[in-house]
Amino acid sequence: MKKKWRIVVLLLLLVGIGGGIYASIKYSERGIVVVQTGKVAREDLTAIVTASGEVKPRNYINIGANSQGAAPITEILVKEGDHVKKGQVLARLAAIQPKADLTAQQASLNSALADSAATEASVKSADDNIAVAKAQVDHDKADVDQKKVDLKRAQELYDAKLIAAQDFEAKRVLYDLAVSTLNSSITRVRQAESQRAQSAAQLSSSQRKVTQLEAMVTRYNDVLKQYEAVAPLDGVVTNLPVRVGETVVPGIQNSTASTIMTIADMSIITAEVHVDETDIVSVKLDQPAEVTVDAIPNQIFKGKVIEIGDTAIVRSTGVAASQSQTSSQEAKDFKVVIALDISEDLVRPGLSCTAKITTAVRPQTLAIPIQSLTIRQKGQLLPVKAGQAPVTDPATLKANKEEIQGVFVVEAGKAVFREVKTGISGATDIEVLPGALQDGQEIITGSYQVIRTIRNDAKVKVDNKPPATASATPS
């Protein structure tokens, strides 16, 4: 019996000693925070912006109706998927009236051209008449000069009583007749010049009328051409929503009734994606990108940024923020165009795609896990002394509310806050600029609750063991 009691007393003593040791351990661990840690390491870091959108040709044009008023389609000369050349006629609309107007104007022009040609012939004839009349004047002047010499000689003979008076008078009459003939020839020259001037005026009027009618023919010819849909560029017919006999209406923006077909220039295929406003500042021209198309799985297409939009687009409506009637607090995107190195035979406009744009690359840079970053107010990092009076100075209070970005470094069993400046972000890690941390330094990476609440200089215990997974026990 005594032996039994001795065993009980011994057991109680052992339990008491164990409880004391456990209590001592727990007491010594008061205020110790269990943390998970990682290392500051050098690695190749790549910053990537991900955005979604759709495949589009670099240039595409909706071919609409330019005719004056609604008109039915009489002929469609292509089908969807056809390759077309610039200037090729694609479709025709009913154009009876403009054809008649053009024919009438062409007839008027032909008549005016005939009148102008006749008038021009009259001017040429008048020029010939003037030349003949002037030649006659020259002949008559020579005749007058000859008759004047004859008259002078006859005067001398008459004064010498060598010829009869009637012979002298005959010479005078011939001279007077030659002078009269010369005056008549000069008058005919003037008449021919007047007729020429009149014909020239008629020619000028005819030519102005021809010019006017040529302009009218050009106008009506242009009007007639508006009834033909012509390819403005080399490309592919990607949309043909109409049929022969349907009526198209000109001048209605974005209306199905005004679009005959769409021509796309597939020589340059692009991915047009929408980048979040928080990422757009890091996107630059010529940055490389990798694009995946939903309809073509397991393939990655290379490309580069060729255009960055300046206008914010409201995400919920797709409308430019400057034109949106909704709240300006909505999320916004910016258009980014990526030129793809891809064959036009592989894709079609409108296919959904996802782009990963490489905005920066840092080889072997210092990096830490993104989740280790935290924010503390400056006042939270100051040591608290026993009996210290609370701060009441407004300037100090404001300074103490300044937020500082940093990480907690494990030093001598304590969590020490270090302010850090960061660079680019990768998928899980972020670059830290030199100065605050060293390669291989141990920093606190978890848990999230610990990082959010741990205080500076708190005692820590590192536990990097993976969490135990519960195993199902058979019942």
C-alpha positions in Angstrom: 0.0 0.0 0.0 2.8 2.4 0.8 4.5 1.5 -2.4 1.4 2.5 -4.3 1.2 5.9 -2.7 4.9 6.5 -3.4 4.2 5.9 -7.1 1.3 8.4 -7.1 3.3 11.0 -5.3 6.1 10.5 -7.8 3.7 10.9 -10.7 2.2 14.1 -9.3 5.7 15.5 -8.8 6.6 14.8 -12.4 3.4 16.4 -13.6 4.1 19.4 -11.5 7.7 19.7 -12.8 6.4 19.3 -16.5 3.7 21.9 -16.0 6.3 24.3 -14.5 8.6 23.8 -17.4 5.8 24.3 -20.0 4.6 27.5 -18.1 8.2 28.8 -18.1 8.5 28.2 -21.8 5.1 29.9 -22.6 6.1 32.8 -20.3 9.4 33.3 -22.1 7.5 33.2 -25.5 5.2 36.0 -24.6 5.1 38.6 -27.4 6.9 36.4 -29.9 5.3 36.5 -33.4 5.5 33.4 -35.6 6.5 34.5 -39.1 7.5 33.0 -42.5 10.5 34.4 -44.2 12.2 34.6 -47.6 15.5 35.8 -49.0 16.4 38.9 -50.9 17.8 37.4 -54.2 19.1 38.5 -57.5 17.0 37.3 -60.5 15.9 38.2 -64.0 12.8 40.3 -63.7 10.4 41.1 -66.5 7.5 43.6 -66.2 4.5 42.5 -68.2 1.2 44.3 -68.9 -1.7 42.0 -69.9 -4.7 43.2 -71.9 -7.4 41.7 -74.0 -9.0 42.8 -77.2 -9.5 41.5 -80.8 -7.6 41.0 -84.0 -8.1 43.8 -86.5 -6.5 44.8 -89.8 -4.3 47.9 -89.6 -6.6 49.7 -92.0 -10.2 48.9 -93.0 -12.9 51.0 -94.7 -16.6 50.6 -94.7 -17.8 51.2 -98.3 -21.1 53.1 -98.2 -23.5 54.8 -100.6 -22.5 58.2 -101.9 -25.5 58.6 -104.3 -28.0 61.4 -104.0 -30.8 59.7 -102.2 -31.7 56.1 -101.6 -31.0 53.7 -104.5 -31.3 49.9 -105.0 -28.3 47.8 -105.7 -28.3 46.5 -109.3 -25.0 44.6 -109.3 -22.5 43.1 -106.8 -19.3 42.2 -108.5 -17.4 40.5 -105.5 -18.2 38.1 -102.7 -17.0 38.0 -99.1 -13.4 36.8 -98.9 -12.4 38.1 -102.3 -9.1 40.0 -102.8 -9.6 43.3 -104.5 -7.4 46.0 -106.0 -7.5 49.7 -105.5 -9.9 51.3 -108.0 -11.8 48.1 -108.7 -15.6 48.4 -109.1 -17.3 46.4 -106.4 -21.0 47.1 -106.8 -23.3 49.3 -108.8 -26.5 51.2 -107.8 -29.5 52.1 -110.1 -28.4 55.3 -111.9 -31.0 56.0 -114.7 -31.3 59.7 -114.0 -27.6 60.6 -113.6 -26.9 58.6 -116.8 -29.5 60.6 -118.7 -28.2 63.9 -117.2 -24.7 63.0 -118.3 -25.8 62.1 -121.8 -27.7 65.4 -122.2 -24.7 67.4 -120.9 -22.4 65.5 -123.3 -24.6 66.3 -126.2 -24.6 70.0 -125.3 -20.9 69.9 -125.0 -20.5 68.3 -128.4 -22.8 71.0 -129.9 -20.8 73.7 -128.2 -17.5 72.2 -129.5 -18.9 72.2 -133.1 -20.0 75.8 -132.7 -16.5 76.7 -131.4 -14.9 74.9 -134.3 -17.0 76.7 -136.8 -16.2 80.1 -135.1 -12.6 79.2 -135.0 -12.8 78.5 -138.8 -14.4 81.9 -139.3 -11.6 83.6 -137.4 -9.1 81.8 -139.6 -11.0 82.8 -142.7 -11.0 86.4 -141.5 -7.3 86.2 -141.0 -6.9 85.1 -144.6 -9.2 87.9 -145.8 -7.1 90.4 -143.9 -4.0 89.1 -145.5 -5.5 89.3 -149.0 -6.8 92.8 -148.3 -3.4 94.0 -147.0 -1.7 92.5 -150.1 -4.2 94.4 -152.3 -3.3 97.6 -150.4 0.4 97.0 -151.0 -0.4 96.4 -154.7 -2.5 99.6 -154.9 0.1 101.6 -153.2 2.7 100.5 -155.8 0.2 101.4 -158.5 -0.4 104.9 -157.0 3.4 105.4 -156.8 3.6 104.4 -160.5 0.7 106.7 -161.5 2.3 109.5 -159.6 5.5 109.2 -161.5 3.6 109.0 -164.8 1.6 112.1 -163.8 4.8 114.0 -162.9 6.5 113.1 -166.2 3.3 114.1 -168.1 3.2 117.5 -166.2 6.8 118.2 -167.3 5.9 117.3 -171.0 2.8 119.3 -170.9 4.6 122.3 -169.5 7.1 121.9 -172.4 4.2 121.8 -174.9 5.3 118.3 -175.9 1.9 116.5 -175.2 -1.6 117.5 -175.7 -3.8 118.6 -172.8 -6.1 115.6 -173.2 -3.1 113.2 -172.7 -2.1 115.1 -169.6 -5.6 114.9 -168.2 -5.7 111.2 -168.9 -2.7 110.7 -166.7 -4.3 112.8 -163.9 -7.5 110.7 -164.1 -5.4 107.5 -163.9 -3.6 108.8 -160.9 -6.8 109.8 -159.1 -8.3 106.4 -159.9 -5.3 104.7 -158.4 -5.6 106.8 -155.2 -9.3 106.0 -154.9 -8.6 102.3 -155.5 -6.0 102.4 -152.7 -8.4 104.1 -150.3 -11.0 101.4 -151.1 -8.4 98.6 -150.4 -7.6 100.2 -147.0 -11.3 100.3 -146.1 -11.6 96.7 -147.0 -8.7 95.8 -144.7 -10.5 97.6 -141.9 -13.7 95.8 -142.6 -11.9 92.4 -142.6 -10.2 93.3 -139.3 -13.6 94.2 -137.8 -15.1 90.9 -139.0 -12.1 89.1 -137.5 -12.6 90.9 -134.2 -16.3 89.9 -134.2 -15.4 86.3 -135.0 -12.7 86.3 -132.3 -15.3 87.5 -129.7 -17.7 84.8 -130.8 -14.9 82.2 -130.5 -14.1 83.4 -127.0 -17.8 83.1 -126.1 -17.9 79.6 -127.6 -14.8 78.6 -125.7 -16.2 79.8 -122.4 -19.4 77.9 -123.1 -17.3 74.8 -123.9 -15.4 75.2 -120.6 -18.7 75.6 -118.7 -20.2 72.5 -120.3 -17.0 70.5 -119.7 -17.3 71.4 -116.0 -20.9 70.3 -116.1 -20.0 67.0 -117.8 -17.3 66.4 -115.2 -19.8 67.1 -112.5 -22.4 64.8 -113.9 -19.8 62.2 -114.6 -18.7 62.4 -110.9 -22.3 62.1 -109.8 -22.7 59.0 -111.9 -19.5 57.5 -110.4 -21.1 57.9 -107.0 -23.5 55.1 -108.0 -20.5 52.8 -108.2 -18.8 51.3 -105.1 -15.0 51.4 -105.8 -12.3 49.8 -103.7 -10.2 52.6 -102.1 -7.3 50.2 -101.3 -5.9 46.8 -102.0 -7.5 44.4 -99.5 -10.0 41.7 -98.7 -13.8 41.9 -98.6 -14.4 41.0 -94.9 -18.1 42.0 -94.6 -20.8 41.9 -97.3 -24.2 42.4 -95.5 -26.3 43.4 -98.6 -27.8 41.6 -101.6 -28.8 42.7 -105.1 -32.1 44.6 -105.0 -31.7 46.0 -101.5 -31.8 49.8 -101.1 -28.9 51.6 -99.5 -29.2 55.1 -97.9 -26.3 57.5 -98.0 -25.1 59.8 -95.2 -26.2 57.8 -92.1 -23.2 57.2 -89.9 -22.8 53.6 -88.6 -26.1 52.6 -90.1 -26.5 49.1 -91.6 -28.5 50.7 -94.4 -25.6 52.8 -95.6 -22.9 50.1 -95.5 -22.4 48.0 -98.7 -19.3 46.1 -97.6 -16.1 46.4 -95.7 -12.6 46.3 -97.3 -9.7 45.4 -95.0 -6.0 45.8 -95.7 -4.7 42.5 -94.3 -1.1 43.2 -95.2 -0.6 44.4 -91.6 -2.6 42.5 -89.0 -2.9 44.0 -85.5 -4.2 43.2 -82.1 -6.2 46.1 -80.7 -6.3 45.7 -77.0 -7.5 47.9 -74.1 -4.9 48.5 -71.4 -6.0 49.6 -67.9 -5.3 53.2 -67.0 -3.0 52.2 -64.2 -0.7 50.3 -66.6 -0.8 52.6 -69.7 2.0 54.9 -68.4 4.5 52.0 -68.7 3.5 51.1 -72.2 5.8 52.6 -74.9 6.1 52.4 -78.7 8.1 49.5 -80.1 7.8 47.4 -76.9 7.7 43.6 -77.7 4.5 41.7 -77.1 3.2 38.1 -77.2 -0.3 37.6 -78.3 -2.5 34.5 -78.0 -5.7 34.1 -80.1 -8.5 32.3 -78.4 -9.4 30.5 -81.7 -5.8 29.3 -82.2 -4.8 27.5 -79.0 -1.2 26.6 -78.0 0.3 29.2 -80.4 2.0 32.5 -79.4 2.4 35.3 -82.0 5.1 37.9 -81.7 4.5 41.6 -82.2 5.3 45.1 -81.1 3.4 48.2 -80.0 2.8 50.6 -82.9 0.1 52.9 -81.5 -1.0 54.1 -78.1 -4.3 55.9 -77.8 -4.5 59.3 -76.0 -8.2 59.1 -75.2 -9.5 57.3 -72.2 -12.3 54.8 -73.0 -15.0 54.0 -70.4 -14.8 50.3 -69.8 -18.5 49.7 -69.3 -19.6 51.4 -72.5 -16.6 51.5 -74.8 -17.2 55.2 -75.4 -14.5 57.9 -75.1 -14.6 59.4 -71.6 -14.9 62.9 -73.1 -18.2 61.8 -74.8 -19.6 59.6 -72.0 -22.6 60.7 -70.0 -21.8 58.3 -67.2 -19.8 58.9 -64.0 -16.2 59.9 -64.5 -15.3 57.6 -61.6 -15.8 54.4 -63.8 -12.8 52.3 -64.7 -11.1 53.5 -67.9 -8.9 51.8 -70.5 -6.6 53.1 -73.3 -6.4 51.6 -76.8 -3.1 50.0 -77.7 -2.4 48.6 -81.2 0.1 45.8 -81.6 1.4 44.8 -85.1 1.5 41.0 -85.3 4.0 38.8 -87.2 1.3 36.5 -88.5 -0.1 35.2 -91.8 -3.4 36.6 -92.9 -4.5 33.1 -93.7 -4.4 32.2 -90.0 -6.8 34.8 -88.6 -9.9 36.7 -89.3 -10.9 40.2 -88.1 -12.8 40.2 -84.8 -11.1 37.1 -83.2 -10.6 37.6 -79.5 -7.0 37.8 -78.3 -4.9 38.4 -75.2 -1.6 40.4 -75.3 1.3 40.4 -72.9 3.4 43.5 -73.4 6.9 43.5 -72.0 7.3 47.0 -70.6 10.7 46.5 -68.9 13.5 43.9 -68.3 15.9 43.9 -65.4 18.6 41.2 -65.6 20.0 39.9 -62.2 18.4 42.7 -60.2 17.6 42.6 -56.4 14.1 41.4 -55.9 11.7 40.4 -53.1 8.2 38.8 -53.1 5.5 41.4 -53.7 3.5 40.2 -50.6 6.4 41.2 -48.3 5.9 44.9 -49.0 3.8 46.8 -46.5 3.0 50.4 -45.5 3.5 52.0 -42.1 3.0 55.5 -40.8 6.1 57.2 -39.6 4.7 57.5 -36.1 4.2 53.7 -35.9 7.9 53.1 -36.4 9.0 55.4 -33.5 10.0 53.6 -30.3 7.5 54.0 -27.4 9.1 54.9 -24.0 7.4 54.2 -20.7 5.7 57.3 -19.3 6.1 59.2 -22.6 3.4 61.9 -23.0 1.2 61.7 -26.1 2.2 64.0 -29.0 -0.1 67.0 -29.4 1.8 69.3 -31.7 -0.1 69.5 -35.0 3.0 69.6 -37.2 4.4 66.5 -35.5 1.1 64.7 -35.7 1.0 65.4 -39.5 4.6 64.3 -39.9 3.9 61.1 -38.0 1.1 60.2 -40.4 3.4 60.2 -43.4 3.2 56.7 -45.0 6.4 54.8 -45.7 6.8 51.7 -47.9 9.1 49.0 -46.7 9.7 45.5 -45.5 10.5 43.8 -42.2 14.0 42.3 -42.0 14.7 39.6 -39.4 17.7 40.8 -37.3 18.7 39.1 -34.0 15.3 37.5 -33.6 13.4 40.8 -34.2 11.4 42.3 -37.1 13.1 45.5 -38.1 11.4 47.8 -40.6 13.4 48.9 -43.6 12.2 51.6 -46.0 12.6 50.5 -49.6 12.3 52.1 -53.1 10.9 49.8 -55.7 11.2 49.4 -59.4 9.4 47.2 -61.9 7.1 44.4 -60.8 7.1 40.8 -62.2 4.5 38.2 -61.7 5.3 37.4 -58.0 8.4 39.5 -57.3 9.2 43.2 -57.3 12.5 45.0 -57.9 14.1 46.9 -55.0 16.5 49.7 -55.7 20.0 49.4 -54.2 20.6 50.9 -50.7 18.1 49.4 -48.2 18.5 45.7 -48.7 21.4 43.3 -49.4 21.5 40.1 -51.4 20.6 37.1 -49.2 19.0 39.2 -46.4 16.1 37.5 -44.6 12.8 39.3 -44.8 9.3 38.5 -43.5 7.0 37.2 -46.3 4.0 36.0 -44.3 1.5 35.6 -43.2 -0.6 38.4 -44.7 -2.1 39.1 -41.3 1.3 39.2 -39.6 2.8 41.6 -42.2 -0.2 43.9 -41.8 -0.1 44.0 -38.0 3.4 43.3 -36.9 5.2 46.2 -35.1 8.7 47.4 -35.5 11.3 45.6 -33.2 8.8 42.8 -32.4 10.3 39.5 -31.4 9.7 36.9 -34.0 10.0 33.2 -34.5 10.7 31.8 -38.0 8.6 28.9 -39.0 8.9 28.1 -42.7 7.5 24.6 -42.5 4.7 24.0 -45.0 1.3 23.7 -43.4 0.3 20.2 -42.5 -2.3 18.7 -44.8 -5.2 17.0 -43.1 -5.5 13.3 -44.1 -8.8 11.6 -44.1 -9.1 8.7 -41.6 -11.2 5.7 -42.6 -14.3 5.3 -40.5 
